[in-house]
Amino acid sequence: MTAPDGTTAPADGTAGGATRQATPVTPGTPRRLDGWTPVYSGKVRDLYVPAPVAGSVGDAATLADTEHVLVVASDRVSAFDQVLEPGIPGKGALLTQLSLWWFAQLATVPNHLVDPTTASVSLPAQVRDRAMLVKPLDMFPVECVVRGYLVGSGWAEYREHGTVCGIPLPEGLSNGDRLPEPIYTPAYKAPLGEHDENISFERTVELVGTETASALRDRSLEIYRLASDVAEARGVILADTKFEFGADRATGEITLGDEVLTSDSSRFWDAEVYASGNRTQSFDKQIVRDWLSAHWDGTGEAPALPDDIVARTAARYRELIERLTAR
């Protein structure tokens, strides 16, 4: 899927935002953190498990058997499945701040956060502003995408077929129009390095079963509506987003994992700008995608981002957080 253009955590079936088999630490270079062992590095996030206690006997914890996972958001930025240079200064801290804020707004929705003040492990000081302590989940191999507006790849498909991800829509809609009702358009989480694949609800049933597929759909639509109301009260439109869920290992409860409702996983618009007719200005890395589309043909190594593109992107990330959280 191409929109929203979020970066997901690993494919290993265990941690918050992880699915299927374990992936080695390769895409990034995780920093050394006292008391923690890096087990995964993705396009944006690095995962750690607690390191063995000095003098203890036995192997270190893995994502398959750990009680806690440290999720650290880097400043890396990706577009079109490429990790780009340079990163966006402060991006990891901003994404983490926004995720934590949204988890608090969605207090009625079970999530993977662990309170570091009551846990047996603590957040390392050097990444405290960009890290979340979470419990491992058995993740479902589905990205739960909800679209409330006709935009991006959905608009392209609608123009050609009158549908979005195979779902028929009314005639006469324009780019950026609000849909009559939000629609659920799941995607299959492909292994790292491959493109996610839009799938039907029926295919989701085949992957996770009827009961779970229905629960994922209903929970995603519920969260989207709750978040939309929160954003609209602050003059911000939530055009589309994606969620990732897993089963709590102890209870089996469907639990919200990964990041949530950030600039990387969602498309946000300024409501006032939208009302004026501008439906292209979003609070995310669209600036990066637009520049890359104009200066790179998709072959070979992507060019380095100019300083002004980096600065403008960072400013958009900051502006969204200020708009949402300043109450």
Secondary structure in CASP SS format (residue, H / E / C, confidence):
PFRMAT SS
TARGET T0000
AUTHOR 0000-0000-0000
METHOD secondary structure of the structure
MODEL  1
M C 1.00
T C 1.00
A C 1.00
P C 1.00
D C 1.00
G C 1.00
T C 1.00
T C 1.00
A C 1.00
P C 1.00
A C 1.00
D C 1.00
G C 1.00
T C 1.00
A C 1.00
G C 1.00
G C 1.00
A C 1.00
T C 1.00
R C 1.00
Q C 1.00
A C 1.00
T C 1.00
P C 1.00
V E 1.00
T C 1.00
P C 1.00
G C 1.00
T C 1.00
P C 1.00
R C 1.00
R C 1.00
L C 1.00
D C 1.00
G C 1.00
W E 1.00
T E 1.00
P E 1.00
V E 1.00
Y E 1.00
S E 1.00
G C 1.00
K C 1.00
V C 1.00
R E 1.00
D E 1.00
L E 1.00
Y E 1.00
V E 1.00
P E 1.00
A C 1.00
P C 1.00
V C 1.00
A C 1.00
G C 1.00
S C 1.00
V C 1.00
G C 1.00
D C 1.00
A C 1.00
A C 1.00
T C 1.00
L C 1.00
A C 1.00
D C 1.00
T C 1.00
E C 1.00
H C 1.00
V E 1.00
L E 1.00
V E 1.00
V E 1.00
A E 1.00
S C 1.00
D C 1.00
R C 1.00
V E 1.00
S E 1.00
A E 1.00
F C 1.00
D C 1.00
Q E 1.00
V E 1.00
L E 1.00
E C 1.00
P C 1.00
G C 1.00
I C 1.00
P C 1.00
G C 1.00
K H 1.00
G H 1.00
A H 1.00
L H 1.00
L H 1.00
T H 1.00
Q H 1.00
L H 1.00
S H 1.00
L H 1.00
W H 1.00
W H 1.00
F H 1.00
A H 1.00
Q H 1.00
L C 1.00
A C 1.00
T C 1.00
V C 1.00
P C 1.00
N E 1.00
H C 1.00
L E 1.00
V C 1.00
D C 1.00
P C 1.00
T C 1.00
T C 1.00
A C 1.00
S C 1.00
V C 1.00
S C 1.00
L C 1.00
P C 1.00
A H 1.00
Q H 1.00
V H 1.00
R H 1.00
D H 1.00
R H 1.00
A E 1.00
M E 1.00
L E 1.00
V E 1.00
K C 1.00
P C 1.00
L E 1.00
D E 1.00
M E 1.00
F C 1.00
P C 1.00
V E 1.00
E E 1.00
C E 1.00
V E 1.00
V E 1.00
R E 1.00
G E 1.00
Y E 1.00
L C 1.00
V C 1.00
G C 1.00
S H 1.00
G H 1.00
W H 1.00
A H 1.00
E H 1.00
Y H 1.00
R H 1.00
E H 1.00
H H 1.00
G C 1.00
T E 1.00
V E 1.00
C C 1.00
G C 1.00
I E 1.00
P E 1.00
L C 1.00
P C 1.00
E C 1.00
G C 1.00
L C 1.00
S C 1.00
N C 1.00
G C 1.00
D C 1.00
R E 1.00
L E 1.00
P E 1.00
E E 1.00
P E 1.00
I E 1.00
Y E 1.00
T C 1.00
P C 1.00
A E 1.00
Y E 1.00
K C 1.00
A C 1.00
P C 1.00
L C 1.00
G C 1.00
E C 1.00
H C 1.00
D C 1.00
E E 1.00
N E 1.00
I C 1.00
S C 1.00
F H 1.00
E H 1.00
R H 1.00
T H 1.00
V H 1.00
E H 1.00
L H 1.00
V H 1.00
G C 1.00
T H 1.00
E H 1.00
T H 1.00
A H 1.00
S H 1.00
A H 1.00
L H 1.00
R H 1.00
D H 1.00
R H 1.00
S H 1.00
L H 1.00
E H 1.00
I H 1.00
Y H 1.00
R H 1.00
L H 1.00
A H 1.00
S H 1.00
D H 1.00
V H 1.00
A H 1.00
E H 1.00
A C 1.00
R C 1.00
G C 1.00
V E 1.00
I E 1.00
L E 1.00
A E 1.00
D E 1.00
T E 1.00
K E 1.00
F E 1.00
E E 1.00
F E 1.00
G E 1.00
A E 1.00
D E 1.00
R C 1.00
A C 1.00
T C 1.00
G C 1.00
E C 1.00
I E 1.00
T E 1.00
L E 1.00
G E 1.00
D C 1.00
E C 1.00
V C 1.00
L C 1.00
T C 1.00
S C 1.00
D C 1.00
S C 1.00
S E 1.00
R E 1.00
F E 1.00
W E 1.00
D E 1.00
A H 1.00
E H 1.00
V H 1.00
Y H 1.00
A H 1.00
S C 1.00
G C 1.00
N C 1.00
R C 1.00
T C 1.00
Q C 1.00
S E 1.00
F C 1.00
D C 1.00
K C 1.00
Q H 1.00
I H 1.00
V H 1.00
R H 1.00
D H 1.00
W H 1.00
L H 1.00
S H 1.00
A H 1.00
H H 1.00
W C 1.00
D C 1.00
G C 1.00
T C 1.00
G C 1.00
E C 1.00
A C 1.00
P C 1.00
A C 1.00
L C 1.00
P C 1.00
D H 1.00
D H 1.00
I H 1.00
V H 1.00
A H 1.00
R H 1.00
T H 1.00
A H 1.00
A H 1.00
R H 1.00
Y H 1.00
R H 1.00
E H 1.00
L H 1.00
I H 1.00
E H 1.00
R H 1.00
L H 1.00
T H 1.00
A C 1.00
R C 1.00
END
